[in-house]
Amino acid sequence: MRNVIVLSLLLLLNIHHVISAPKGVTASLSAKWSMTPFLLETSEFIGEDGNEKFWQFVDTVKELTVYKQGESVRSYYNLVLKKAGQFLTDLQVNLLKFALALRSYSPAVQASQQIASDEPPPEACPAFVSIHGQRSCSTKDIKKLLKAAAGRPKPYLHKNDHTYPGVNKTDVPVVILYAEIGTKKFTSFHKVLSEKAGEGTLVYVLRHFVAVPKPQKMLLSGYGVELAIKSTEYKAVDDTKVKESGANAEEDNNDEVQGFVFGKLKKSHPELQEQLVELRKHLLESTNDMVPLKVWEMQDLSFQAAARIMSVPKFDALKLMRDLSQNFPSKARSLTRVAVKQEMRKEIEENQKRLGESIGVHAGDGELFINGLHIDLDIHNPFSILDILRGEARVLEGLHNLGIKGEHQGKMLRLPVNAVDDSYALDIRHPAIMWINDIENDLVYRSWPTGVQELLRATFPGVIRQIRRNLFNLVLFLDPVREESVELVKLAELFYKHKIPLRIGFVFVVNTKDEIDGSSDAGVGFFRLLNYIADEYDSSQALMSIVAMYNKVDAGETLSVDAISAYLKRKYPKANAERILGVESEYDDKRKDGALFYKNSGLGALPLALFNGVPLSPDEMDPDELETIILQRIMDTTTTFQRAVFMAQLTEGSNVVDYLMEQANVVPRMNPLILSTDRKYLDFTAKPVVDDWEDTTMFSFFDSRDKTAVMAKRMKYFTNTDEDGMSAVTVWIAGDFETVSGRKLLLGALKRVKASPGVRVGVIDNPRGKPSEDNTVLYRAIWASLLTQKNKAAAEFVQKLLREESIQLLQKGTKMKDLLMQGMDRDAFEKRFNTLEVDFIRSQQLFCRDVLKLSPGQQAVISNGRILGPFEEQEEFTVEDFQLLEKITLSGSAENVKAKVKLMGMKAKHASDLVMKVDALLTAAPKGEVRRDVHFAKDSHSVLRLSPRENEVFYDVVAVVDPLTREAQKMSPLLIVLSQVVNVRLQVFMNCRAKLSEMPLKSFYRFVLESDVNFLANDTVSPGPVARFMELPESPLLTLIMITPESWMVQAVRSPHDLDNIHLQEVSGVVEAEYELEHLLLEGHCFDLSTGQPPRGLQFTLGMSRDPLMYDTIVMANLGYFQLKANPGAWILKLRKGRSEEIYQVLTHDGTDSPADAGDVLVVLNSFHSKIIKVRVQKKAEKMNEDLLSENSESKGIWDSIASVWSTFEKSITGGGSKKEDGEREKEDVLNIFSVASGHLYERFLRIMMLSVLRHTKTPVKFWFLKNYLSPSFKETIAHMAEKYGFQFELVQYKWPRWLHQQTEKQRVIWGYKILFLDVLFPLAVDKIIFVDADQIVRADLKDLRDFDLEGAPYGYTPFCDSRREMEGYRFWKSGYWASHLGHRKYHISALYVVDLKKFRKIAAGDRLRGQYQALSQDPNSLSNLDQDLPNNMIHQVVIKSLPQEWMWCETWCDDASKVSAKTIDLCNNPKTKEPKLTAAARIVPEWVEYDNEIKQLLGQVQEQQDTATQKHTPSPSQHEKVEDRRDEL
């Protein structure tokens, strides 16, 4: 039946049958560099998992490229994937496919290629080595080059260089191989070099180098393309006819239009092809109804779209969402007919309320969460999302392998893993501390209020609240005889005297010998005297006495015994000196405690201070600084206490010191090894096929993960379980127990087990020699007892066994059985002990060597997978250290993991194993941001849910999005691709806005992203990802906008059409736009270390070793921001020769790839991510008073030493002008004219403006154009024009900085470029620049304007004319805001202005304008004419000099009488008549038509020359050649 309808419809259409090509727009973006081979990109992907894997992969694919010849491209690609699959899990292979489709690792390969070209490669060399700067193509020369290498400097290696895992030696030569993995030439080099590196005679580094790169361009993806609907209020379209390209895009024929599936129809009715095309077009045109909607029809669109999406089968829902959001303007009308159920509205409102409260998301917002991590789509792009997916994969696969699946996975992931704390505190509730005062009990403080609520009372900033609580505690560890102690004690007294609310305690570290005479040891004497005063009088008097004694000591001297005796005699004449100071002193109490407390605390060198238990760093111990530091700490800690009081954690009844000492960061002792932030973990997540450690040979073939898994499986433990039978902390002790230190270590661990429930200890033997019967006696006894005895008996026996007396007995010949204790099963023990083989101990030693990286005999401690060690010979690890380690392990995540594992209900041993493994996995994962828990109140009508595949690793993805927003346009294709790449559990909540008053989307949009590399039917690679808009309405005027990742600079390189004004009615076929990724940006922030301010006007240059000056830039005052154009490779950043280099020097830099103190700043760009660096500079000592932008010091040609290298690449197309040195040229009498244009019409006006400028001046002219928006055709023809008319030109470009509020409308972006970046667009040598609008005609010499006296103002603008009276109603500046803001000043027009760039930079006008713009632009209704409103708004801060009225005449505002004296005529829009620009131009300016014809003639000639040139050069290729061409591109 359906076929009959189709046929009858076709017959109807057939009457007027004219076939026409489908219309549409396609946009593609290619990289500037050549196609990089997939094999090399794959190696980079694998290399991210570690150097070891990278080299294993390289070995596997040594000569893979030979398969390229016989195979199709597709089967070669599959072969590469198959090889990679040996090293990757299924999930990672899917991520690899996604990475290859994105070409994510292409910049890494290209960076190596570029570094190779900088070497440079020897002629006709498929691969070569570079040995300390000398190169060779042959393996035979390696020996010779190595001999003399030591005399030459070593090359600098980058962080991501691939270094062969040989013996780590620093004194051997470095050999860099530049080659293509998989080729024969690579293999021959690799064989020689890997052998030598294995022996340790050289360091072997590999960098990718493709000798003959493929000529094809590589198409990129990961960006958005928008076709925005333009306002046609003023007609601004060029009427010049465009030469069509014969291209015809492949149609998407499988689509369904109004219920007809054309793909199927064409198959079943091949004879009706033409008519079907026509029917499809007819149906499309009837659906693409662009009639504007009434306001009441718009109100509910968002809900209607959601209802439509929720009504289709859920597998089609995302595609529908993509279709509705990306083609919204033509789908809007059909949505108005959709009914919305009441329950859906209600559910959406409930969910919105809940989301608003829980995560602060409001109606209309778009948010994406992957495993609870918030993915901000303004910051993240597909490349960074791929990185997140990879990072998550490690944790997800780990949990999956450990058997944690389904709901448990999310719970484990969301456990708070406490980040490593770098401010640990020591418990100060210790009897050895001698407190001098007690704020809570001393009478001195009795007038102070005692309530902690006082903390919340308002005070003036900087006032320290006096509250009678021990909130702030300072403990000083001092050796009284040392010089440094004097100042610190005086400082303590100062705090005490001034009644600062600080409790002060001392720990005096003095001699600990039993028998000692205080009258011969000053420290001991001092301590006894102090005790005497404190006991007999009070501690505050003791403090005064110390200070009095120290006051008598001369500078540079130390406290002597005589000084102490003299003080005692003078102050306390009645006291018996012998009884106080002598050997038998009664005041010797606690003398050893201080030293013992100091030793056990594990703190560093004296003197030391603890503030509330947190040690101060050695730099902070300088007495001059300390006072400020302590007061600052008191202020900072006050805010923490205020929060605690406010949250009722600290109440009136609390003991403040106890509260402080119960915080998570308080530890019993400090041990830098345990507390360090640099931590290594074992990976327990492998699942080895066999778990055999008796067979050492088999064990030796396992990789690290498998070895670890076998150890974990076979380990036996000494336990002291919690009441639930589980242990949250598992400690492994590795060492040689035939040594004293090994036994001591294990004994300490066992003592800790005894004292602490919830800890278990496993033991690993790492004997000094090869394991044999003799050197493993103790270990075998330990193991036998673990295998045969009850836990308690085994632990007691081993503790006895480890004591030195037992060892002596054994050495004297006592048998092991004689040492057994009561309650042990003797027979079982003896039987096992006598039959134990040593093979498994060999395996353990292998584990210590390969995984823990220990030499035989070395010791290490592993706590829940975290490796501590190897220990140095003399390093002690005490019982207190085990206590600290346990505390740190528990507070990390072990405690939380245990709680979750407990709920899973498994056997105790399994549960303890799982806690250890999961803890190691979670704490080893890099700490990201907090994972959010996104829950919906209800999810039956408003949440689209897709379940993951069973029994596989899955990602938990939650999207909150309004289906009719820019976020939906971007998120829907992203979610579709995500679900193709990985297994997802997806929830999409329709976060609709109610009561819309305008169209929510005014553009068509495509997001270019594919989940895998696509192939054509003949197995060749498809040309690559492209944005296709095929079903567009023909009536609206569209403008094409590329929306790329932040650091990309793209430009249109090929398109005959006007991409700014696409009008499909006037086009036959497809509008093709080809863009190129011209640069990757290097961004940075620069500060002057001495002032802390950005050094305004400082210039940087970027280049390579062979060409150091390729790009340059100027530092802005806003955030010290600078940006430089670059591409993948290694770059050198320098201060610009000239004043920048004379006055400043670079001190330090972060985020770069050279050591922080290296002179050359080296930056490697090797990914599509943004690269942001920080540079700190300082003025040279002798230049401290000089200013970069000062007038006087620039008197003599700074320009002599500077050559403009802005946009070096453009130099190749700079025509005309004299060929003198840049520097000389700039200082000549040159008129610098700046202009911007976008779209063919304005470019036509621009050429006419240029011609009119040139006709009226004899001065040489240099035009500066903003490159960002020029069409390819303008860039091609401008050089011809320059040649004919003899002017210079330069194309400048600047990427809108990410921190400056972004404009979304193209026109407003262009306006922004007119005014916001004047200080950084042009080289410093350009003194004055004149901006002339493209649609202006000049009738006077602009030299007069350049030389016009601005009277100290940074720029001059012409005010708007007042003379045409009938326009009075349109002069908006005469009333309201503008009238009151401007006062008596005039409102100026931005079509023509002159800028004194020196003055402009000197007063930081650019930075002020950007600052004001940032503040005003947040309000969408302000700055409606951005380029004009901003300077007028800033007129009070940045003065405008009003130019004489005749400099700007425009018919809209000026009367006809004044036209005669006009020096320039502008084609302003007329809000009254709305006359199109072209007709206005011809009517108002008679000479305009002549100029126009002259240029048309020139362009015609250029076109003819190009046509004849092309005909000469291109013979048509045969079909055969084409196929060959595509085959080899991998």
Disulfide bonds with the S-S distance in Angstrom:
Cys125-Cys137 1.56
Cys1361-Cys1454 1.96
Cys1450-Cys1468 2.41
